[in-house]
């Protein structure tokens, strides 16, 4: 609904504006529109500043190399917890869509908190391909192939984090292949999960990633003892604050990761 209708007042002036029907999203969007305010990412970065960060990180040139020239960048700021960045084709079709927010990160059993950029959603899709023709080549859960721009995206997020003054960024990969693609700059906070993840990568080294991810999410991977393996969510973090980096990824963390990685063995289940 809109806050302001074509009729500003009703005969009963007590019900001309029903605040119970409004949300912060309604108010934010209506006020920004009515006051002609430019939406700002995290209430700080203008469209131009976001564009420059995307350019400097290599995101825009990477998208253009995929065949999408003169991409359009759009910001949609619904509220403090829903900041969206779109990269679209000239015909306004979505190539990249990410939803970001700032959240407080806290280690278990520790009172210290750190502001972090939370990557709540990320979609990249190469619209030059027809899904029906290449369905078998897609990752589990995909409709189109990705744009292969994750390295550039993580560089963008890390620069954005430094400019914003947060301690880094984190995400919760829904699929195994998401974790693999993020693993260049992100690690699981839990050393058990990181060790298990690395054991999977080591055990199936040389296996096609799309195939392995599909087999994992179709419950066709087992531990060596026959127990079924189940992919479980977990936070992956990339620190831009050296203090937090040392606090999370200390010597005992990597020792435990190596222990789990060397201990676990996996096998595929036949169809």
Buried (B, 14 or more C-beta within 10 A) or exposed (E): EEBEEEEEEEEEEEEEBEEEEBEEEBEBBBEBEEEEEEBBBBEEBEBEBBBEBBEEBBBBEBBEEBEBEEBBBBBBBBBEBBBBBBBBBEEEEBBBBBBBBBBEBEEEEEEEEBBBBBBBEBBBBBBEEEBEEEEEEBBBEBEBBBBEBBBBBBBBBBBBBEBBEBBBBBBEBBBBBBBBBBBEBBBBBBBEBBBBBBBBBEBBEEBEBBBBBBBBBEEBBBBEEEEEBEBEEBBBBBBBBEEBBEBBBEEEBBEBBBEBBEEBEBBBEEE
